[in-house]
């Protein structure tokens, strides 16, 4: 395996837990709430959800395990906050995939146009 393909494999292995965690609709809503409002308690995160606070807690721990959130104590309250660097790494990975698709589509376009001549 070449050095670049080994690095790509490591990036994929690193990104996989993030995408797996974000693949659940409830978890994605939690991340969206935290993006909009900043750090929130479990009570605030459960508001408007059709799932229990206990289920929200399980989702928070799954997101935390993927490195997307961290839990901080503020007095008697536990606040959940996003880990922006982890989200940025996932965004970079998606950008790389998008660039590869763009390159492949450009090669296909060039091939089709060349064959039409």
Residue, then its C-alpha position, 0 to 999 in steps of 0.5 A: x500500500x502506498x503512503x498516500x493510500x495508507x493516509x487516506x485509509x487512516x482518514x477514512x477510519x478516523x472519519x467513520x465514527x463521526x459519520x456513523x454517529x451523525x447517521x441517526x436523525x435524533x443525533x443530527x437534530x441534537x448537533x443542529x440544536x447545539x450549532x444554533x444555540x451553543x452549549x445546552x443541558x440535557x433538559x434543553x436538548x430534550x425539549x421538542x423531541x419525541x424521545x425521552x431525556x434518557x434516550x437523549x442522554x444515550x445519543x449524547x454519549x454516542x456523539x461524545x464517543x465519536x468525538x463530536x461533543x464534550x460534557x462540561x459541568x457548570x455548577x449543578x448543571x451538565x452542559x453539552x458543547x460541540x467539538x468544532x475541530x472534529x466537525x471540521x475534520x469531517x467537513x474536510x474529508x467530505x470536501x476531498x471526496x467531492x473534489x475526487x467526484x468532480x475530477x472523475x466527472x470532468x474526465x468523463x465529460x472530456x471523454x464523452x466530448x472527445x468521442x463525439x468529435 
